[in-house]
Amino acid sequence: MSVYRLPRNRKNDYRTPSYRFTVTSKDDSSLVALKEGIARKNASVRKWCRANNAVGQYDKLHTVRLMARGPRRWHTKFGDMARYHKAQRGIPDRQQLLHGNADSNLNHRFAEEFDVYVHRSNEMEDSLRTEIDTGQSPGVQRKIEKLKHKIWDLEQEARREMLGYSNKASI
């Protein structure tokens, strides 16, 4: 069941307009319906743009993003049972995060609930513009990007060799 949560400071003016609701599971019917609706809208925008060979200023593509919410330390997630977990041994409760960057970004596997956001996707819009301008499908665009990345890696490796570094780990 989805719930609209007020901000903790009770000031809705500070909330991003992208927030939709909070769910306890990724299988929630409200979340599934939202994703299906966004997919249908994106498909119709793409179809219209391809038919007209142009992407207008009102042709926007969106994506659904989930932000995990819940405890971020072992002892707050598992209570007294945390001391028996193999990752917890030898580290004081107050210091052990659930994972390396849990203070800034909680992994979904540790989440108790998820905040649902709908954002405009500039990447998808750029991909659609490139498809219309050049005729390259998104799959071809990804292959080109991978090749560009490989070229960049080779250039960096050559620079490291010129500077006398023998491998990537020595930098």
N, C-alpha and C positions, 0 to 999 in steps of 0.2 A: 504494500500500500504506500503510495507516495504522500508526502507531507510537505507543505510549504513552511519552512522554518524562518522565523524572524531572526534578524541579526542579534547577536548576544547583547549589543548595546541598545537594542530596541529602536534603532534609527534606520529606517528603510532607505533614507536618502544616500547612505553610504554603500548600499549593496549594488553590485554590478547588474546592469539590465540583462545580462546573459543568463543569470540564475533562473532555473525553472522550478525545481523541487528537490526533495531528498528521498532516496529509496534505501531500503535495507538489503536489497538483492538485485543483481544484474538481470534477473528473470522477471522483475516486476512488470505487471501489465501496462502501467503508465509509461514506463521507460521503453518497452517494446513498441507501444503505439507511437510514441514520440519519434523513435528511430525510423519506423516505417513511414511516418508522415514526412519527415525530413528527406528520406530517400526518394519518395514519390515527387516531392517538390523539386529536388535536385534533378531528377530524371526529366521532369517537364521543362525546367530551365535549359538543361543541356539540349534537349530535343528542339526547342524553339531557337536556340542560338545556332545550332547546326543547320537548321532549315533556312535561317536568315543570313548565315555566314557573318555574324557579328555578335559581339557581347556588349550589350548596352549597360548604361550606368545603373539600371534597376535590376539587372540580371545577377542576382547574388546566390552563391552556393553556401550552404551551411553544414556544420558538423556538430555532432553531439559528443561532449566530453564529460567524463566522470572524474571527480576528485574524491579520493578516499578520505574518510573521516574515522577517527577512533583513537585509542590510546597509542602512544608512540614508544613506550618503554616496556620491557618485559614484565616488570613487577606490577604495572598498572593493567596490563592485558591479562596476565595469568594469576595474579595475586601470589599467595604463598606457594603455589605449585611451580612458579617460575624457577625456583632454585634447583628443581630436578631436571630442567631442560638442558640439553648438552651444550647449547650455545651460551648459557648463562653461568656456567661454572667458573668460579674464581673472580668474578667481576661484581662489584657492589651494585645493588639494585638501582641506586640513583644514577648510575653512569651508563647502564646498558641500554642502548637503543635497539629497537626491533630490527633495524637494518641501518646501513651506513648514513643515509641522508634522511632518516625518518623525521627529523625536526622540520625539514622543508617540504618533503614529498613522501607521503606514506604509500607503500606498495599496496596494491589492491588486495593481495592475499591476506593482509593483516586488517583490512577495513571492517568496521562494524556497520557502516552505512556509507552511502555515496551521495554527494551533491551533484546534481545534473545541470550542465550548462550547455547552451546552444550558442556557438560562435560562427561568425562569418569565416569562410575558408578561402583566404587569398591564394593559397597554394593550388586548390582545385580550380579557382577562377583563372589563374595564370596558365594552368595546364590546358584548360578549355580554350583560352585565347591562342595559345601556341598551336593547338590542334586545328583551330579554324584558320590561322594564318599560314601554317606550314603544311598541314595535312598529316602531321605525325600523331599517331594515336598515343594515349597515355603510356601504353606498354613500351612503345618505341622511345618515348621521351625518357622513361626510367632507364632503359638500356644505355642511352646516350649519357645520362647523368652518371651511371656506374662507370662507363668508359672514361669520362672526364675525371672522375675520382681516382681511377687507376693511373691515369696520366699524371695527376698531381702527386700521388704516392711515389711514382717513379722519379719525378723531379726532386721531391724531397729526399729520397734515398740517394740520388746522385749528389745533391748538395752536401749531405752528411758524409759521403765518401770523400768529396773534395776537401772537406774540413778535417778529415782524419778520423771521424767516428766510424767504428767498425759495424755497429748495429744500432737499431732503433732504441734499445733500452739504455744506451750509454748517454743519451742526451739528458 
